[in-house]
Amino acid sequence: MNQTIHYYNQNADHFFDTTYQVDMTSLYQSFLRYLPEHASILDLGCGSGRDMLAFKNLGYQVEAIDYSEELVAKARQLTGLAVQLGSFHELSAQEKYDGIWACASLLHCERDRLAEVLQKMLCALKPNGVCYMSFKHGNQDREKDGRNFTDLDEQQAHDLLKGFDQILLLQQWITLDKRPDRTEEWLNIIFKNQKA
């Protein structure tokens, strides 16, 4: 994890410049249709701040966390919102959010800790709260350009989610990377916290 954070701190300008204007509207629509008006959303691993700014502009109450000091600074500058410096491993909120948006962030979580982080996310969601998360489509743990990745395929996603009685899978689908110079596939997952 430290190696990955080092990458983002060293390459924050380039990462910001190549991500903050990417059009994610279709993914937002898939997630937001499950949320009430003015819902509270946590952007978990907010990166450039692109998504939290979009949610803010649509009238949602947004909080955000990222583990890179440099990206936290850039997200604050872009959005004018408070962004916490922290890891998804440190998430400790209890029944606070209507939605959690974890876009391309949990792919940096160690595979053997994904269930632990998922449990923290469930605790942070209100009953019937909804989570979106995305992973690069594949089945490997790998390192690329100084970052560690945990890829996920449909079977691995199924095995991960079935460990939680209160998770109801709402949608799962594959998309192509939204950046014009990329051809990677992404596994998108939306689930509901069915906790009574």
N, C-alpha and C positions, 0 to 999 in steps of 0.2 A: 504493500500500500504506500509506503513512504517513497518508493521509487516513482510510483504513478503521480503522487502529489508533487514531487520534484519536477516531473515533466510539465505539469500544468503551470507551476509557478515560473518555470523557465520559458515556457512557450505561450504565456497567457495572451500576449498581443496577437499572435498568429491565430490561436484558437478562437479568440473573440471575433477577429475580423472574418473568419471563415464560417462562423456559426450564427452570429447575432441577427442576421437578416434572412435566414432560411425560413421559407414559408411552411409553417406547421399547421395551418388552418384545419386540414382534414383530420389530423390527429386530435386537435383541440375539440372539434365537434363530437368525435366519438366519445371522449371523456366527459365533456361538460353536459351532454344531454342527460346524464344520470344525476346531476347535481341540482340542488335548489338554487333559486335566485339569490345572489349575494352570498353564496356559499364561502366557507373558509377553506382555503387550499394551502397545503404545504408543498412547495417546490423543493424536493429532496435531491440535492445535488444540482443546483440551479445553473452552474456554469456561467455563461455570459450574462444571464438574466433575461434572455429573450422571452422565455415562456412566462415568467412571472410578470413581465411587463404587459404581455398580451392579456393575461388574466386580470391584471389590475385595470387595464383599459376597458375591459368588458364588464367591470363593476364588481368583481369578486374581491374578497378579503384575502390578501396573500401574505404568507410568510415564506422565508427561504433559508436554506442551509447549503453551504458548500465547504469543502475541506481544503481548498486552495486559497491561501491568503490573497494572492494576486487576482484570482477570479472573483472573490468576494468583493474586493475593491472595485473591480470593473462592473459587477452587477449592481452595486450600490450607485455607482456613477450613472449607469444607464437608466435605472428605474426610479431613483430617488427614494427607494425603500430600504429599510433596515434588513441586512442579510447577516445571518449568524455564521460565524466560522465554526465548523464542526463536522463530524463524520456521521454517516447513517448508523454507525455502531453506537453512537452516543444519544440517539433519539430516545427521549424519556417522557414525552407528552402522554397524557391519558385522556382519551375520548375528546380530543380537541378539534379535530378537523373533519369537515364533510368530505374532503377529497385529498388524496396525496398523489402528486405528479412526480414520478421517478423516471424521467426520460433519459435514457443513456447514462445512468449513474450507477445502478446496481451491477452493471456489467464489470465494474471494478471491485466488487465484493468477492472475497474468497469463496469458492463454491461451498466449502464446508461450513461457512457462516451465513449462507443465504437464508436458511430457515430461522436463524436467530434474528436477523434483521427484519424478516417478514413478520415475526412475532412482535417486534417493537412497532412496526408500522400498523399492525392490527390494533395494538393497544392505543396508538395515537389517533386512530380513526374513531369517529362516533359510530354508534350502532347504525347499520345501513350505509356507512360511509363507503366511498368508492376509491379504488387505487388504480392508476395506470402505471405500468412499467414496461421498459423495452430493453432488449438485449440484441446483440449481433447474433444472427441466426447461425447456429452451428452446435457442436457438442464438445468443444475442447477448452482447456485452460491454456492460455498462451501469452506470450509477451511479444509486443510489436512496438518498435520505436520508443522503447523505454517505458511503456505502459503495460500493465498486466490486465488481461481480459478473461472474463468468465463468459463464454458463449452458452447459449441455451437453444435447444431444439424442442419440438412439441412434446416428445416423451419426457424429457427432463423437466419441462414446465409442469406437466401433469403430475409427475412424481413429487415435485416440490409442493404444489398446491394441495395435493391429496392428504398431506400431513396435517392439515388444519380443518377441523370440522366446520368452523364458521365461515370459511371462504366459499363463495358462490362465484364461479367463473361466468362472466357476462359476455366477454368477447375475447377471441384470440385470432390474430391474423398476421400475415407477413406483408411487409412493404419494402420498396426499394429506398435506399438512402435518398433523402431530399436534396442533398448537395449535388450540384450539376456535374462535378468531376468524380462522383463515387458511384459504384455499382453494387455495393454491399446490400445484403438483405437483412432486415430487422424483424425480430419476433416481438409483436405487440400484445400485451395482456391487460385486460381490464377485469377486475374482480370486486365483489361487494363483501363487506364485513357483515355477516348475518348474525352477529352477536345479539342476543336478546336483551 
